[in-house]
Amino acid sequence: MKAIGTNPETGETHTLEVSQISASYLEDFKSLTFSKKELRQQIENLSISADAKVLLEKMATGVIKVGSAVIKVGQKIIELVLKIMAKFPNASFGLIFGAMAGVLIASVPIIGLVLGPIVTPLLAALGLILGTKADFENAALEGKIREAIATFDPLVGERPA
C-alpha cells in the first residue's frame, strides 16, 4: 500500500510503500482527541511564543494519504505530545526552565556573546535531564514515549530505490 505525503509549503509529494497496515489501525490512527477548534485552543494555551504557536498550527495541517484514508498526522503528533506533557510536567518544566536560563545568560552583553551559544543548549538539556529524571522516578514517562513512537510503526515502510 502506498503512503503519500505532500509538503504543505512546496507542494512536493513523497511516496512510501508501507505494508501490514490493517483497516482497524487506519481507523484508530484517524481518530483524534481534539476538534480543529479545540486543538487551536490547546495550542493557544501553551506558554510559548506566538511564532512557535503559528508553526504548531501549520504542523497540525500536515496530512498523509494511505490507500484511500486521509490521516491528519500533524494533529496526531501534536496531540500525543500534549498528552505526554500533561502527564509528565517535570520534564516539560525542566526543559523550559533550562532554556529560559540559557536565554537570560545569552542576553547579558559580552558574556552572552561568548557563552550564550554554549550555555543555552546545555542548560536546556540539563533542565530536561533533571526534569525527566524526576518523571522517570515515576517510571512511566519512558513507557509513554515508547508507546507514542510505536503508534507510528506501521507507517514505516520501504523507501523506493
Secondary structure, DSSP 8 states (H G I E B T S, - for coil): -EEEEE-TTT--EEEEE-----HHHHHHHH--SS-HHHHHHHHHTSSS-HHHHHHHHHHHT--EEETTEEE-HHHHHHHHHHHHHHH-HHHHHHHHHHHHHHHHHHTSTTHHHHHHHHHHHHHHHHHHHHHHHHHHTTT-HHHHHHHHHHTTGGG--B---
